[in-house]
Amino acid sequence: DQIAKKATAVKEVRAAKPNALLVDAGDVFSGTLYFNEFEGEADIKLMNYIGYDVMTLGNHEFDLGASKEGHKALADFIKAAEFPIVSANVDASNDELLKGLFSDLISSKPEQGIVYQGMVKEVNGEKIGFFGLTTAETEFIASPVDVKFKNYIDTAKKAVAAFEQMGINKIVAVSHLGYNDNPNMDNDLLLAEHVDGIDVIVGGHSHTQLDESTIIEKDEPTVIVQTGEYLNNLGKLNVSFDENGVVKRANGQLIELGEYAEDAGAVEILKPYKAKV
């Protein structure tokens, strides 16, 4: 119900910052009657309309694995996405519906309908690497069935090394691990602590509202941001790097969506779904 307001806010930010990248850290599925009825169809149409640059998969994307149709809704969502999806630690090789949709590549020209380990985006001549991580808790709190989750620390180190071999020194983890979630499983604070070379972590899962960005001070600092829950906020982050790709300044803030007007185009897309809900 907030997404038409989000569309307005995104357009406003892009008008001021045309090179801004729109990132989603997962859990598009579940949580509302829209999902119960349409299983992601309404969400992907609106996300395509708004024009995301990259997303990763949350635990809720795997909620339907034990249903009669298995992960068909997730497969349909991935195929319909007009933006890249990145996921470095999800192993879907044993799931008949998903295995052909996951690539083990980091792509500079990601194609539609494929989940990549990572991707490279060029902004103002600067190359930025993005890779995705999904919490291993998914095995216990969703229904991934034959989908497995590789160790997040090992996976992240491999992703960073791969980007660095490509000469890319600005690296973003799109993380559905949780900010300070179960340390016996995985979280963003531990990711930042144990993996060098990640400049920014755009997080989800724990519904943590970080009103300002958290900076983990190391030789090369890591910035962590997360917007909270239920599309209450749009997060905005400005980051400055030195010539070696090390973060020098970071300014994160939240834009509350409650008072925004609804975008007419988004309202129109939502209309048939809303009527049925």
Disulfide bonds with the S-S distance in Angstrom:
none
